[in-house]
Amino acid sequence: MVGETSPNHDQGSTLDQAILAAQHGDLSKARAIAEGGLEAGGTDMVQIYAFLGMVCAQLQDLPAAAGHLAHAHELRPQDITIACNLISVLMDQGKEAEALAVASAELAELDKSLRVARYRAFLAQQLEQFAEAITAYELVLAGFPDDFECWNNLGNARAGADDHEGAVEALRHAIDLDPRAAPARLNLADALLAVDRVDEAEAELRKAIDEFSDDARLPYQLYLLYKTQLKQEEALAALIKAADRDPASADYQLKLAIEYGVLRRTEDAERAYLRSIELDPKELDAYLGLAIQYEHTNREEEFAPLVELARKNGIAPEPLSYVEALQLRRAQKFEEALAKLDSVPADVEPIRTTHARATLLDRLGRTDEAFAVYTQANRLAYEDNPTDPLDRARDLREQLAQEIAAITPEWRDSWCKAEITDDRPDPVFLIGFPRSGTTLLDTILMGHSDTVVMEEQPPLNHVETALGGLAALPEMDSEAIAKARDQYFTEVRKIQPLAPGQLLVDKSPLFLYRLPLIQRLFPKAKIILALRHPCDVVLSCFMANFRLNSAMANFLRLEDAADLYDLCFRHWQASLALFPANVHQIVYERLVEDVAAEVRPLFDFLGLQWDDKVLDHSRTAKSRGLITTASYSQVTEPIYQRASGRWEKYRDHVDPVVPILTPWIEKFGYKD
């Protein structure tokens, strides 16, 4: 208890006897004597009620303690000790609202010791009554201006009241008083982020990480900051540091596995998932993450052992139905897979489960149902998504429109004259709108011993960022180009080392709108352009489950996908008119009809000797490990033609965007 009131000895010997029994450690006897005194009555019952409250509290009879103290408080409402004891007992019972009512603003003002104000501040903050908490903390700090804990709590209360600038001020005061308090540093970083002072927040976290070398929370907070900024590599580095500091955290290992997966570090991801399961055998998300990893690496034989391990570790059968559905889908048992998905709880991988249902409905020919479920899956992906994918998608489309307007003959003629001064062969670029057959094509190219295919990796994007985008191209001289080429090939070596004589194929479909950059840095580059019916492409993108970078976010809605298709090819055509490139077209519909006939001329174009082994694309796909594109499962199947013209089955749903695509349907020869 906070304290005890002195007994009134005029009350007689009853209270004296009770106190004596308590002093001798016989609390039950003390309680019985005092309760007898209540029955006898007296002129001042406050002391007995207060004493009984303390004794009952020590006997862990909290309801009785609260009752007695409430009587004492009612009889003497301005007695600070009685009030504080009652508040403490009510808090021990989890009755914060009742405790706050006792710790009233009026009593807090009367209490010169400020004990009531401390209680009131804490309770109001717990109950999210932040205005009352702030007033109470400020009252305490008026009397104790060097109280670190109150400054820290005041900062949190102000943040709760959306006064983030005030929170920053209070938290900086707290840190000045105690620079060694790691929680205050975390709170300050949160407050700085709330007022968009991101650089300051990052600096505070980095400084604190160095100063508190054992605290895992600080690098974890930095990881979260980088995630909101979409700085994937920096986020992973911070998370690795957090996991190193707390190696027993199953949650950190799980998040590590996810982040490794984003960066395509397959083996690291699998190791982290298994470590998470080792640390917490009931971590469902680790089993689901492994299943998704096996799915994307075409290791369907791992599904059954994974389910068996999960069951052995006590995972309920219902969420495992998702993994079993994946296994059945691979076995082309579509009806059984669809039925299995019905058992998956609504909160288990809702986007992936919904998308899997849509793909099964599509394979079963239930097109209207499939389209509705694809729409539902995409809505789940953008609703309540903190990264605002639809806004990012719109920003990219606006950027492309601005670039198209800037790509003029006058702009091209403003370029500095420059020469390529090194003798490294230019890469081949494999481009085309996503879902145009680029994954099938890069798998075929991988089957040739003289090629190295780099699949959707960032070297050229890193170079573009370093340069400053399209606007920087005219000013580039020979030295700047040499530096940019060096950076590109250095980044390539980190990902995909090249043996002498091997041909590098840089496959990134949406380099469709990077032709000016490609021509500036690699004027001798050969370009493979993959084409497919625009309606099939746009529909297929809408039906795919992509990671939502700014480009892929355009595929969450059919109309956005069509707009992006139009902008990409307008950008391509405008660029091609200014920079006639060495381009070879591959048409998807012809490719799936006769692979050899379509790709033999491509190998001639690339200067590669023909090798029949390239036609065994299923073997190549099985050996390539992680496939990051939406076509990861199709490329291991025999070549099929069911996707050609699929949009016709969905014509009613696609018709609204056909006017946007019609110019390209005609240009690419699909009108008939």
Legacy VTK file of the C-alpha trace (Angstrom):
# vtk DataFile Version 3.0
C-alpha trace
ASCII
DATASET POLYDATA
POINTS 672 float
0.000 0.000 0.000
1.071 3.616 -0.509
0.823 4.379 3.222
-1.418 4.031 6.240
-3.356 6.439 8.391
-2.487 6.664 12.051
-5.075 4.985 14.299
-7.213 7.172 16.523
-6.603 5.742 20.021
-9.770 7.448 21.297
-11.560 4.766 19.295
-10.644 2.400 22.093
-8.772 -0.819 22.410
-10.382 -2.628 19.422
-8.222 -0.909 16.799
-5.160 -1.162 19.069
-5.658 -4.917 19.333
-6.109 -5.249 15.580
-2.923 -3.274 14.899
-1.014 -5.376 17.428
-2.177 -8.599 15.725
-1.070 -7.222 12.347
2.321 -6.270 13.750
2.732 -9.867 14.917
1.952 -11.110 11.413
-1.523 -12.491 12.144
-3.461 -10.625 9.484
-6.536 -12.861 9.675
-6.864 -12.158 13.411
-6.307 -8.455 12.796
-9.086 -8.482 10.194
-11.482 -10.299 12.535
-10.841 -7.856 15.382
-11.319 -4.822 13.127
-14.506 -6.229 11.584
-15.804 -6.682 15.142
-15.055 -3.041 15.727
-17.177 -2.125 12.677
-20.111 -4.015 14.122
-19.705 -2.206 17.448
-19.728 1.166 15.740
-18.102 4.354 16.982
-17.725 8.071 16.556
-15.111 7.860 13.771
-15.113 4.771 11.594
-12.631 6.120 9.034
-9.597 4.636 10.753
-11.106 1.154 10.967
-12.215 1.195 7.323
-8.776 2.405 6.246
-7.020 -0.226 8.374
-9.278 -3.012 7.090
-8.614 -1.909 3.532
-4.882 -2.367 4.011
-5.206 -5.691 5.808
-7.589 -7.150 3.215
-5.263 -5.992 0.452
-2.356 -7.821 2.085
-4.591 -10.902 2.397
-5.238 -10.583 -1.392
-8.974 -10.027 -0.820
-9.000 -7.073 -3.166
-12.797 -6.651 -3.504
-13.106 -6.382 0.284
-10.118 -4.031 0.423
-11.651 -1.769 -2.198
-14.969 -1.757 -0.377
-13.483 -0.750 2.957
-11.247 1.908 1.412
-14.175 3.289 -0.574
-16.096 3.743 2.687
-13.092 5.498 4.216
-12.710 7.716 1.135
-16.392 8.609 1.168
-16.164 9.641 4.821
-12.900 11.571 4.363
-12.610 12.436 0.595
-9.620 14.763 0.969
-7.413 12.256 2.792
-4.653 11.733 0.242
-3.301 8.511 1.763
-6.714 6.833 1.831
-7.369 7.964 -1.761
-4.017 6.685 -2.989
-4.519 3.322 -1.279
-7.962 2.990 -2.874
-6.566 3.940 -6.288
-3.828 1.327 -5.940
-6.279 -1.450 -5.014
-8.625 -0.568 -7.866
-5.698 -0.637 -10.296
-4.676 -4.051 -8.999
-8.186 -5.223 -9.894
-7.945 -3.758 -13.403
-10.586 -1.126 -12.620
-8.761 1.810 -14.190
-11.871 3.903 -14.871
-12.985 3.670 -11.214
-9.472 4.467 -10.076
-9.376 7.552 -12.303
-12.658 8.749 -10.823
-11.037 8.651 -7.372
-7.912 10.412 -8.721
-10.002 13.410 -9.706
-8.586 16.643 -11.068
-9.767 18.441 -7.919
-7.994 15.998 -5.585
-4.848 16.166 -7.720
-4.796 19.963 -7.295
-5.200 19.625 -3.518
-2.419 17.028 -3.164
0.830 18.884 -2.586
2.778 15.611 -2.728
1.491 15.161 -6.327
0.919 11.435 -5.768
-2.674 11.732 -6.967
-1.578 13.696 -10.028
0.866 10.919 -10.928
-1.857 8.321 -10.616
-4.262 10.480 -12.600
-1.783 11.049 -15.414
-0.947 7.364 -15.733
-4.589 6.192 -15.565
-5.842 8.780 -18.050
-3.099 7.777 -20.477
-3.988 4.105 -20.058
-7.622 4.947 -20.833
-6.535 7.099 -23.818
-7.964 10.216 -22.209
-4.907 12.085 -23.388
-6.019 15.654 -22.619
-6.542 14.767 -18.953
-3.227 12.887 -18.901
-1.359 15.865 -20.343
-2.803 18.247 -17.738
-1.871 15.871 -14.925
1.680 15.282 -16.206
2.190 19.030 -16.561
0.980 19.468 -12.980
3.572 16.943 -11.764
6.336 18.547 -13.817
5.544 21.973 -12.366
6.603 20.531 -9.033
9.277 18.120 -10.281
10.769 19.625 -13.459
13.591 17.061 -13.602
11.351 13.984 -13.598
12.534 12.022 -16.663
9.691 9.505 -16.562
7.023 12.213 -16.551
8.619 14.010 -19.498
8.734 10.744 -21.441
5.118 9.929 -20.599
4.054 13.487 -21.388
5.609 13.052 -24.824
3.643 9.863 -25.389
0.417 11.463 -24.152
0.883 14.431 -26.474
1.492 12.025 -29.344
-1.735 10.245 -28.402
-3.514 13.604 -28.609
-1.956 14.212 -32.062
0.243 17.011 -30.708
3.351 15.521 -32.274
5.410 18.714 -32.198
4.672 18.935 -28.471
5.626 15.274 -28.166
8.997 15.943 -29.801
9.625 18.815 -27.379
8.761 16.717 -24.295
10.747 13.703 -25.446
13.834 15.765 -26.204
13.545 17.129 -22.668
13.347 13.566 -21.328
16.425 12.515 -23.313
18.364 15.531 -22.046
17.618 14.314 -18.515
18.522 10.681 -19.228
20.315 10.029 -22.536
20.665 6.347 -21.614
16.944 5.567 -21.815
16.414 3.627 -25.045
12.568 3.705 -24.932
12.603 7.499 -25.023
14.737 7.383 -28.168
12.191 5.071 -29.787
9.364 7.369 -28.767
11.178 10.389 -30.174
11.730 8.662 -33.506
7.998 7.879 -33.697
7.104 11.485 -32.922
9.511 12.814 -35.555
8.039 10.487 -38.150
4.554 11.700 -37.281
5.561 15.238 -38.304
7.401 14.013 -41.429
10.847 14.770 -40.044
12.061 11.510 -41.508
15.744 12.385 -41.754
15.824 13.429 -38.095
14.056 10.213 -37.074
16.560 8.133 -39.020
19.469 10.041 -37.496
18.095 9.554 -33.964
17.670 5.837 -34.512
21.115 5.402 -36.032
22.702 7.273 -33.137
20.742 5.239 -30.590
21.635 1.965 -32.331
25.313 2.800 -31.873
24.846 3.839 -28.255
22.660 0.884 -27.207
24.517 -2.015 -28.747
22.349 -4.733 -27.186
18.896 -3.263 -27.805
17.138 -5.031 -30.682
14.153 -2.675 -30.690
16.120 0.218 -32.150
17.305 -1.464 -35.386
13.865 -3.043 -35.683
12.303 0.427 -35.587
14.776 1.558 -38.258
13.717 -1.463 -40.331
10.085 -0.331 -40.107
11.082 3.197 -41.131
12.915 1.953 -44.215
9.976 -0.279 -45.140
7.656 2.721 -45.266
10.176 4.378 -47.591
10.362 1.241 -49.768
14.134 1.036 -49.128
14.276 -2.729 -49.282
18.006 -3.355 -48.961
18.423 -0.857 -46.103
15.405 -2.365 -44.353
16.905 -5.833 -44.553
20.243 -4.661 -43.146
18.488 -3.088 -40.145
16.394 -6.204 -39.577
19.488 -8.438 -39.702
21.009 -6.291 -36.955
17.839 -6.630 -34.838
17.852 -10.416 -35.313
21.542 -10.604 -34.404
20.795 -8.752 -31.172
17.837 -10.992 -30.337
18.605 -14.382 -31.912
15.830 -16.088 -29.929
13.084 -14.026 -31.575
10.955 -16.201 -33.852
9.188 -13.066 -35.084
12.428 -11.459 -36.269
13.365 -14.664 -38.091
9.962 -14.780 -39.765
10.277 -11.196 -40.951
13.822 -11.899 -42.109
12.546 -14.789 -44.217
9.953 -12.539 -45.829
12.490 -9.801 -46.588
15.003 -12.282 -47.973
12.245 -13.538 -50.235
11.553 -10.030 -51.527
15.229 -9.733 -52.470
15.211 -13.244 -54.014
17.710 -14.649 -51.548
15.992 -18.007 -51.621
18.343 -20.053 -49.478
18.537 -17.367 -46.796
14.751 -17.098 -46.756
14.290 -20.837 -46.346
16.871 -20.943 -43.564
15.108 -18.117 -41.705
11.679 -19.751 -42.062
13.042 -23.011 -40.638
14.760 -21.131 -37.797
11.489 -19.390 -36.978
9.754 -22.777 -36.771
12.577 -24.103 -34.594
12.153 -21.171 -32.194
8.364 -21.290 -32.235
6.940 -24.560 -33.641
3.438 -23.049 -33.644
4.331 -20.056 -35.839
1.779 -20.675 -38.597
3.055 -17.905 -40.883
6.452 -19.610 -41.118
4.862 -22.770 -42.539
2.761 -20.723 -44.962
5.801 -18.714 -46.018
7.749 -21.879 -46.715
4.846 -23.232 -48.763
4.805 -20.061 -50.876
8.569 -20.344 -51.301
8.230 -23.952 -52.462
5.467 -22.858 -54.827
7.652 -20.212 -56.459
10.612 -22.552 -56.782
8.427 -25.305 -58.267
9.206 -27.710 -55.413
5.737 -29.126 -55.035
7.213 -32.350 -53.647
7.952 -30.416 -50.435
4.285 -29.650 -49.698
3.401 -32.992 -48.100
6.429 -33.130 -45.719
5.756 -29.521 -44.728
2.123 -30.286 -43.860
3.234 -33.354 -41.896
5.746 -31.264 -39.895
3.118 -28.620 -39.175
0.621 -31.200 -37.931
3.287 -32.830 -35.757
3.958 -29.437 -34.165
0.298 -28.886 -33.364
-0.790 -26.605 -36.220
-4.551 -26.894 -36.761
-5.664 -28.607 -39.998
-7.794 -25.710 -41.288
-5.009 -23.237 -42.168
-2.957 -26.072 -43.653
-5.758 -26.525 -46.181
-4.160 -23.631 -48.060
-0.949 -25.617 -48.573
-2.915 -28.734 -49.527
-4.878 -26.690 -52.062
-1.605 -25.592 -53.685
-0.552 -29.227 -53.912
-3.869 -30.258 -55.483
-3.709 -27.368 -57.950
-0.259 -28.511 -59.078
-1.737 -31.971 -59.604
-4.487 -30.306 -61.712
-7.178 -31.533 -59.311
-8.972 -28.229 -59.541
-12.325 -29.181 -58.009
-10.620 -30.788 -55.019
-8.335 -27.803 -54.593
-11.293 -25.426 -54.686
-13.112 -27.471 -52.036
-9.978 -27.498 -49.881
-9.818 -23.685 -49.956
-13.269 -23.586 -48.332
-11.639 -24.835 -45.122
-9.048 -22.054 -44.962
-9.872 -19.521 -42.199
-10.638 -16.011 -43.429
-7.587 -14.525 -41.707
-5.067 -16.948 -43.238
-3.310 -15.444 -46.287
-6.550 -13.754 -47.394
-5.105 -12.228 -50.582
-3.267 -15.365 -51.700
-6.196 -17.620 -50.790
-8.619 -15.431 -52.705
-6.281 -15.292 -55.681
-5.825 -19.077 -55.634
-9.603 -19.468 -55.663
-9.838 -17.188 -58.692
-7.197 -19.154 -60.625
-9.048 -22.401 -59.928
-12.361 -20.934 -61.077
-10.595 -19.764 -64.241
-9.185 -23.240 -64.921
-12.661 -24.688 -64.392
-14.110 -22.308 -66.991
-16.264 -20.424 -64.480
-15.185 -17.096 -65.922
-17.717 -14.693 -64.415
-17.078 -16.082 -60.943
-13.334 -16.011 -61.572
-13.367 -12.345 -62.623
-15.369 -11.385 -59.542
-12.915 -13.186 -57.264
-9.858 -11.710 -59.036
-11.441 -8.298 -58.446
-11.945 -9.171 -54.788
-8.320 -10.319 -54.407
-7.028 -7.092 -55.955
-9.289 -4.979 -53.757
-7.890 -6.742 -50.694
-4.416 -5.852 -51.934
-5.028 -2.109 -52.103
-7.622 -1.390 -49.423
-6.048 -0.319 -46.128
-2.584 -0.737 -47.681
-0.236 1.765 -45.976
1.960 2.041 -49.075
-0.925 3.568 -51.106
-0.456 1.382 -54.205
-3.143 3.092 -56.287
-1.563 6.506 -55.684
1.872 5.178 -56.586
0.425 3.619 -59.736
-1.132 6.930 -60.739
2.136 8.765 -60.090
3.979 6.427 -62.471
1.398 6.935 -65.206
1.676 10.698 -64.790
5.474 10.455 -64.975
5.280 8.473 -68.223
2.881 10.995 -69.740
5.297 13.801 -68.889
8.239 11.894 -70.367
6.324 11.194 -73.591
5.715 14.928 -73.944
9.438 15.595 -73.406
10.722 13.037 -75.928
10.958 15.293 -78.988
13.442 15.706 -81.835
14.574 18.987 -80.232
15.310 17.174 -76.994
17.320 14.502 -78.832
19.245 17.122 -80.786
20.274 18.780 -77.508
22.317 15.751 -76.460
26.062 16.180 -76.038
28.160 14.222 -78.474
29.820 11.295 -76.766
31.662 8.071 -77.532
31.812 4.664 -75.893
35.419 4.202 -74.884
35.422 0.642 -73.491
35.268 -2.611 -75.429
32.763 -4.473 -73.236
29.936 -5.917 -75.347
26.564 -4.321 -74.777
23.915 -6.503 -73.141
20.802 -7.803 -74.857
17.592 -6.382 -73.414
14.485 -8.559 -73.301
11.472 -6.283 -72.958
7.735 -6.377 -73.489
4.674 -5.666 -71.415
4.379 -8.116 -68.486
2.585 -11.383 -69.297
3.703 -11.257 -72.934
5.680 -14.493 -72.707
8.944 -12.976 -71.487
9.406 -15.604 -68.748
8.953 -18.470 -71.205
11.355 -16.740 -73.559
14.017 -16.077 -70.923
13.771 -19.717 -69.829
14.453 -20.813 -73.408
17.427 -18.465 -73.589
18.733 -19.795 -70.255
18.943 -23.227 -71.835
21.829 -22.077 -74.047
25.312 -22.455 -72.586
26.529 -19.187 -74.078
23.909 -16.981 -72.407
23.429 -15.587 -68.929
19.919 -14.274 -68.248
19.458 -11.686 -65.525
15.786 -11.737 -64.601
14.228 -8.429 -63.494
17.208 -7.234 -61.490
17.987 -3.603 -60.597
21.369 -2.663 -62.171
19.919 -0.398 -64.847
17.458 1.100 -62.356
20.331 1.887 -59.985
22.185 3.606 -62.813
19.135 5.649 -63.783
18.616 6.754 -60.183
22.260 7.781 -59.862
22.049 9.771 -63.081
18.838 11.556 -62.154
16.468 10.095 -64.714
15.575 11.025 -68.264
16.383 14.705 -67.794
20.062 13.915 -67.206
20.665 12.191 -70.558
21.344 15.238 -72.784
24.216 16.483 -70.592
26.078 13.169 -70.473
29.513 13.287 -72.043
31.881 10.405 -72.756
33.194 10.392 -69.190
29.711 10.316 -67.654
28.680 7.479 -69.952
31.798 5.495 -69.078
31.073 5.955 -65.374
27.460 4.851 -65.813
28.493 1.780 -67.807
31.024 0.908 -65.099
28.320 1.153 -62.468
25.986 -1.065 -64.508
28.519 -3.842 -65.057
29.668 -3.636 -61.416
26.080 -4.137 -60.274
25.676 -7.002 -62.735
28.738 -8.790 -61.355
27.207 -8.727 -57.864
24.204 -10.632 -59.184
25.252 -12.600 -62.228
28.958 -13.135 -62.958
29.762 -13.500 -66.636
32.267 -15.953 -68.102
34.317 -14.768 -71.096
32.258 -14.958 -74.272
28.895 -15.281 -72.526
26.053 -13.080 -73.723
24.249 -11.115 -71.014
20.474 -10.934 -71.438
18.940 -8.302 -69.172
15.277 -9.271 -68.943
12.993 -6.563 -67.575
9.689 -6.220 -69.415
9.019 -2.615 -68.493
12.302 -1.400 -69.853
9.842 -0.601 -72.629
10.059 2.961 -71.313
13.843 2.929 -70.848
14.870 2.999 -74.519
16.489 6.489 -74.387
18.625 5.401 -71.426
19.528 2.103 -73.107
20.521 3.890 -76.294
22.589 6.460 -74.414
24.602 3.838 -72.528
24.439 0.850 -74.873
23.953 2.076 -78.444
24.894 -1.338 -79.890
22.468 -3.256 -77.660
20.172 -5.763 -79.305
16.604 -5.645 -78.069
14.075 -8.476 -78.016
10.497 -7.191 -77.953
7.889 -9.712 -76.801
4.379 -9.091 -78.128
1.013 -10.634 -77.314
-2.585 -9.605 -77.952
-3.056 -6.416 -75.891
-6.366 -7.620 -74.430
-4.825 -10.914 -73.318
-1.874 -9.085 -71.803
-3.924 -6.570 -69.842
-6.363 -9.212 -68.608
-3.515 -11.514 -67.585
-1.821 -8.703 -65.651
-5.075 -7.994 -63.827
-5.329 -11.698 -62.970
-1.736 -12.015 -61.710
-0.577 -11.671 -58.115
2.399 -9.321 -58.357
4.501 -7.669 -55.690
3.129 -4.153 -55.607
5.892 -1.876 -56.777
4.734 1.305 -58.503
4.435 -0.426 -61.887
2.705 -3.610 -60.751
0.241 -1.604 -58.653
-1.305 -0.551 -61.979
-2.624 -4.091 -62.416
-4.967 -3.944 -59.433
-7.635 -2.393 -61.676
-8.278 -3.296 -65.293
-8.615 0.317 -66.429
-5.257 1.259 -64.865
-3.596 -1.722 -66.534
-4.935 -0.643 -69.946
-3.794 2.943 -69.378
-0.303 1.755 -68.443
-0.135 -0.483 -71.534
-1.040 2.486 -73.717
1.506 4.773 -72.043
4.309 2.195 -72.207
3.918 1.631 -75.927
3.441 5.324 -76.664
6.709 5.886 -74.812
8.342 3.058 -76.769
7.137 4.325 -80.137
8.132 7.925 -79.408
11.596 6.771 -78.329
11.988 4.367 -81.242
11.213 7.181 -83.678
14.166 9.147 -82.292
16.548 6.256 -81.603
16.180 3.507 -84.215
17.211 0.439 -82.217
18.194 -3.056 -83.288
14.948 -4.831 -82.377
13.710 -8.384 -82.947
10.060 -9.157 -82.228
8.788 -12.420 -80.736
5.045 -12.999 -80.989
3.598 -15.045 -78.129
0.847 -16.674 -80.168
3.386 -17.948 -82.710
5.806 -18.946 -79.963
3.356 -21.294 -78.218
2.245 -22.715 -81.571
5.744 -23.608 -82.815
8.597 -22.776 -80.470
11.441 -23.757 -82.779
10.060 -21.835 -85.742
9.716 -18.667 -83.662
13.011 -18.763 -81.775
15.439 -20.040 -84.443
15.500 -16.594 -86.120
16.007 -15.061 -82.670
19.142 -17.130 -82.104
20.417 -16.026 -85.532
19.703 -12.410 -84.533
21.702 -12.870 -81.320
24.564 -14.625 -83.093
24.072 -17.830 -81.075
24.540 -21.290 -82.500
21.346 -23.311 -82.459
21.066 -25.998 -79.766
18.020 -28.277 -79.562
18.423 -28.361 -75.765
16.890 -24.907 -75.540
13.531 -26.405 -76.500
13.434 -28.403 -73.245
12.265 -25.359 -71.344
10.599 -27.444 -68.600
13.963 -28.931 -67.644
15.558 -25.494 -67.626
12.725 -24.051 -65.531
13.026 -26.819 -62.953
16.729 -26.128 -62.531
16.582 -22.352 -62.291
15.396 -22.129 -58.664
13.321 -19.124 -57.660
11.115 -17.694 -60.401
9.982 -14.248 -59.357
7.472 -13.549 -62.094
3.789 -14.415 -62.100
4.555 -17.197 -64.600
6.551 -19.262 -62.078
4.285 -22.315 -62.343
3.433 -22.173 -66.053
7.021 -22.329 -67.300
7.491 -25.814 -65.856
4.492 -27.106 -67.802
4.559 -28.253 -71.432
3.910 -25.400 -73.877
0.150 -24.775 -73.981
-2.099 -22.540 -76.048
-5.012 -22.137 -73.633
-3.933 -18.579 -72.749
-4.055 -17.396 -76.370
-7.312 -15.559 -76.872
-8.378 -16.101 -73.278
-9.710 -12.568 -73.139
-12.559 -13.620 -75.449
-14.021 -15.670 -72.579
-13.949 -12.515 -70.480
-15.098 -10.188 -73.256
-17.932 -8.625 -71.234
-15.452 -7.652 -68.538
-12.693 -6.505 -70.909
-14.915 -4.529 -73.311
-14.745 -1.272 -71.276
-10.971 -0.989 -71.869
-10.904 -2.193 -75.484
-11.110 1.399 -76.861
-7.843 2.222 -75.050
-6.161 -0.836 -76.557
-7.640 -0.724 -80.076
-4.792 1.335 -81.632
-2.302 -1.271 -80.436
-4.506 -4.179 -81.460
-4.420 -2.748 -84.973
-0.738 -1.781 -84.970
0.442 -5.208 -83.853
-1.730 -7.025 -86.391
-4.357 -8.462 -84.026
-7.367 -6.729 -85.562
-8.459 -9.888 -87.373
LINES 1 673
672 0 1 2 3 4 5 6 7 8 9 10 11 12 13 14 15 16 17 18 19 20 21 22 23 24 25 26 27 28 29 30 31 32 33 34 35 36 37 38 39 40 41 42 43 44 45 46 47 48 49 50 51 52 53 54 55 56 57 58 59 60 61 62 63 64 65 66 67 68 69 70 71 72 73 74 75 76 77 78 79 80 81 82 83 84 85 86 87 88 89 90 91 92 93 94 95 96 97 98 99 100 101 102 103 104 105 106 107 108 109 110 111 112 113 114 115 116 117 118 119 120 121 122 123 124 125 126 127 128 129 130 131 132 133 134 135 136 137 138 139 140 141 142 143 144 145 146 147 148 149 150 151 152 153 154 155 156 157 158 159 160 161 162 163 164 165 166 167 168 169 170 171 172 173 174 175 176 177 178 179 180 181 182 183 184 185 186 187 188 189 190 191 192 193 194 195 196 197 198 199 200 201 202 203 204 205 206 207 208 209 210 211 212 213 214 215 216 217 218 219 220 221 222 223 224 225 226 227 228 229 230 231 232 233 234 235 236 237 238 239 240 241 242 243 244 245 246 247 248 249 250 251 252 253 254 255 256 257 258 259 260 261 262 263 264 265 266 267 268 269 270 271 272 273 274 275 276 277 278 279 280 281 282 283 284 285 286 287 288 289 290 291 292 293 294 295 296 297 298 299 300 301 302 303 304 305 306 307 308 309 310 311 312 313 314 315 316 317 318 319 320 321 322 323 324 325 326 327 328 329 330 331 332 333 334 335 336 337 338 339 340 341 342 343 344 345 346 347 348 349 350 351 352 353 354 355 356 357 358 359 360 361 362 363 364 365 366 367 368 369 370 371 372 373 374 375 376 377 378 379 380 381 382 383 384 385 386 387 388 389 390 391 392 393 394 395 396 397 398 399 400 401 402 403 404 405 406 407 408 409 410 411 412 413 414 415 416 417 418 419 420 421 422 423 424 425 426 427 428 429 430 431 432 433 434 435 436 437 438 439 440 441 442 443 444 445 446 447 448 449 450 451 452 453 454 455 456 457 458 459 460 461 462 463 464 465 466 467 468 469 470 471 472 473 474 475 476 477 478 479 480 481 482 483 484 485 486 487 488 489 490 491 492 493 494 495 496 497 498 499 500 501 502 503 504 505 506 507 508 509 510 511 512 513 514 515 516 517 518 519 520 521 522 523 524 525 526 527 528 529 530 531 532 533 534 535 536 537 538 539 540 541 542 543 544 545 546 547 548 549 550 551 552 553 554 555 556 557 558 559 560 561 562 563 564 565 566 567 568 569 570 571 572 573 574 575 576 577 578 579 580 581 582 583 584 585 586 587 588 589 590 591 592 593 594 595 596 597 598 599 600 601 602 603 604 605 606 607 608 609 610 611 612 613 614 615 616 617 618 619 620 621 622 623 624 625 626 627 628 629 630 631 632 633 634 635 636 637 638 639 640 641 642 643 644 645 646 647 648 649 650 651 652 653 654 655 656 657 658 659 660 661 662 663 664 665 666 667 668 669 670 671
